[in-house]
Amino acid sequence: MKIVDRLKNRETLTPTENEIAAYIRTNPAKAVSMSLEEFSDTIYVSKSTIIRFCKKFGFHGHKELCVELAKELNTFASDEEDADLSAPYSKGDSAAETARKMTALSRRAVNDAYSSLSYDSLAEMARMIRNAQAVTLYANEETWLAVTDLTYRLQLLGYHVQNTASPVSPLRTASSQSENVPALFVTGSTREPLLLQSARILNERTIPVCLISGPNIGTLGKLAAVSAEVSVYEPQPKFGASASRTGTFLALDILYGIIFNLDYEKNQAALSNAPDSRPAAQEGTDPA
């Protein structure tokens, strides 16, 4: 979860800590450029109190907090109004205002995902998929569209892809898929019983599980050999999942790009000879 989002939860903070949090949320660009002494002088809070505040959020000190916060700053529009990830629409918004808000939300989601993803983990997943020349994809309703898009693009490169997203097929697929094919779970929620049960079946069959998930990878993360977190936080209640969907698409775009570069000339030739029409996603068939 982004630091600025964590700072919104003020129930566990003292009045002085709330002052520190409020300043960082309001002036993030200024906060990251200050030394500890400058920050202390600016908000009239002792250096020791600031250090305790940083440690309360899991950082060793002021410098580490600033480094992480700097990664979160949106280089596209750092001075834009903070996008409301869970409810971006307001009654009476004009078309132009809706467009502005959705653009800000997309920028925020891309920045959140970019700063949180483990690229080493995505590279490891890419190598597993490339070595097998196949992958079985597990998704839920929220990520089905992004997974279907990845299915199509990998199929154009000649990969055997099984896309299992229907309510009953994950368990059947986990029980029957080839042991030589890695499984990639793409989900915003890691608590879905069917996905958890499918991952357990794959573990029992010693089939490697890869996971791309939203924040808090939880039990499903423990069942994965390698995982990457798309840390786009959408508080409840929410109107939709626009931000997390954008983050998921970015993660899969990066994964695809890494796979493509592992055999660049071969994949470039495959795209040159690819048909114009999209092949249907294969469901219920073993890719091996």
Residue, then its C-alpha position, 0 to 999 in steps of 0.5 A: m500500500k502507498i505511504v500516502d494511503r497509509l498516512k490517511n489512517r490516523e486512528t493510531l497516531t498521536p496529535t503530533e504524529n498526525e501533524i507530521a502525516a498531514y504535512i507529508r500528505t500535503n507536501p510530498a515533493k517538499a518532504v522528500s527533498m528535506s534533511l531531517e533537520e530541515f523537516s524538523d525546523t519546518i514543522y516544529v517537531s523534534k527530530s527524535t519524534i520524527i524518527r519514532f514516527c518513521k519507525k512506526f511505519g516500518f522504516h529505519g529512519h527519516k532517510e528511508l521513508c523519503v527514499e520510498l516516498a520519492k518512488e511513489l511521486n507521480t512524475f506525470a502529474s505530481d501536483e495533480e489532485d490526489a485521485d480517489l481510487s475507490a470512487p472517482y466519480s461525483k454526481g454532476d461531473s461533466a464529461a471533461e471532469t470525468a475524463r480528467k479524474m479518470t486520467a489522474l486515476s490511471r496515472r496514479a494506478v500506473n505509478d503505484a504498480y510501477s513502484s511496487l512490482s518486483y521485476d526480478s520476480l517477473a523475470e523469473m516467471a518469464r523464464m519459466i514460461r519461455n522454457a516451457q513454451a507454455v503456461t496455464l493462466y488462472a484468473n478471477e472475474e476482476t482480472w479475466l480481461a487482462v489475462t485473456d489479452l495476455t493469452y492472445r498475445l502469447q498465442l501469437l508468439g507460438y506459445h501454448v496457453q490455457n486460460t481457465a477463468s470459469p467458475v468450475s474449471p480451475l479445479r479441473t484444470a489444476s488436477s489435469q494440467s501437464e506437470n511440465v507447464p507452469a501455472l500463473f495466477v492473476t488475481g486481485s483477491t488472494r482469498e478466493p476459495l477456488l483459487l486457493q484450492s487450485a494452488r494447493i492441488l498444483n503444490e501437491r502435484t509439484i507444479p510451479v505456481c507463479l502469482i501476480s496479485g493485488p496488495n496483501i498476497g496472503t495464503l496464496g502467496k505462500l503457495a507460490a514459488v514466485s510472486a509479484e505484488v501490484s500494490v494498487y490499493e482501492p478502499q471499500p466501498k468502491f464503484g469499480a476496479s479501474a485502478s487495480r485493472t490498470g495496474t494488472f494490465l501494466a504488470l502483464d504488459i511488463l511480463y509479456g515484454i520480458i518474455f518477448n525479449l528472451d527470443y527477440e528475433k524469433n518473436q518479431a518474426a512470429l508477429s510478422n507472420a501472425p494472422d489478423s484475427r484473434p484466436a479464441a482463448q483455449e479453455g479446458t484443454d491441456p497445453a502440453 
